[in-house]
């Protein structure tokens, strides 16, 4: 009869044990992955994604103009 009076405490205690145990049972094992290049894949001619970026270079006057505009716009947000 005494257990029925404290059923809420029994439920909370069971939940405090069951929830972390269930989480830890499903957690993946920690391991390090190696991202070194596979020389065999490179030598075999496997396709590799290549990104080409093309843009014109700014001269000194254009750089200073952009920097000046940037400081003006940054100051207006404060």
C-alpha positions as CSV (number, residue, x, y, z in Angstrom):
1,X,0.0,0.0,0.0
2,X,2.9,2.3,0.7
3,X,4.2,1.9,-2.9
4,X,0.9,3.3,-4.3
5,X,1.3,6.5,-2.3
6,X,4.7,7.1,-3.9
7,X,3.9,6.0,-7.4
8,X,4.9,9.4,-8.8
9,X,8.4,9.2,-7.3
10,X,8.8,5.6,-8.5
11,X,7.8,6.7,-12.0
12,X,10.2,9.6,-12.0
13,X,13.1,7.4,-10.7
14,X,12.4,4.8,-13.4
15,X,12.3,7.5,-16.1
16,X,15.6,9.0,-14.9
17,X,17.2,5.6,-15.3
18,X,15.5,4.5,-18.5
19,X,15.9,7.6,-20.7
20,X,19.7,8.0,-20.4
21,X,20.1,4.2,-20.7
22,X,18.1,4.1,-23.9
23,X,20.0,7.1,-25.4
24,X,23.4,5.6,-24.6
25,X,22.4,2.2,-26.1
26,X,21.7,3.9,-29.4
27,X,24.6,6.3,-29.4
28,X,27.2,5.5,-32.1
29,X,30.7,4.7,-31.1
30,X,33.1,7.5,-31.4
31,X,35.8,6.9,-33.9
32,X,38.0,9.1,-36.1
33,X,37.7,9.1,-39.8
34,X,40.7,9.4,-42.1
35,X,40.2,11.8,-45.0
36,X,43.5,11.2,-46.6
37,X,43.5,10.9,-50.3
38,X,43.3,7.4,-51.7
39,X,46.2,7.3,-54.2
40,X,44.8,4.1,-55.8
41,X,41.6,5.9,-56.6
42,X,43.5,8.9,-58.1
43,X,45.7,6.6,-60.1
44,X,42.8,4.7,-61.5
45,X,41.3,7.8,-63.0
46,X,38.3,8.1,-60.8
47,X,36.2,11.2,-61.4
48,X,36.8,14.1,-59.1
49,X,34.7,17.2,-58.7
50,X,36.6,20.3,-59.9
51,X,35.5,23.8,-59.1
52,X,36.8,26.7,-61.3
53,X,36.3,30.2,-60.0
54,X,36.7,33.0,-62.4
55,X,36.5,36.7,-61.5
56,X,38.3,39.9,-62.4
57,X,40.9,41.3,-60.0
58,X,40.3,44.6,-58.4
59,X,42.9,47.3,-58.8
60,X,43.9,49.4,-55.8
61,X,41.4,52.2,-56.4
62,X,38.5,49.8,-56.6
63,X,39.6,48.0,-53.4
64,X,39.8,51.2,-51.5
65,X,36.4,52.3,-52.8
66,X,34.8,49.0,-51.7
67,X,36.4,49.2,-48.3
68,X,35.2,52.8,-47.9
69,X,31.7,51.8,-48.7
70,X,31.9,48.8,-46.4
71,X,32.9,50.9,-43.4
72,X,30.0,53.3,-44.2
73,X,27.4,50.5,-44.3
74,X,28.9,48.8,-41.2
75,X,28.7,52.0,-39.2
76,X,25.0,52.5,-40.1
77,X,23.9,49.2,-38.6
78,X,25.3,50.0,-35.1
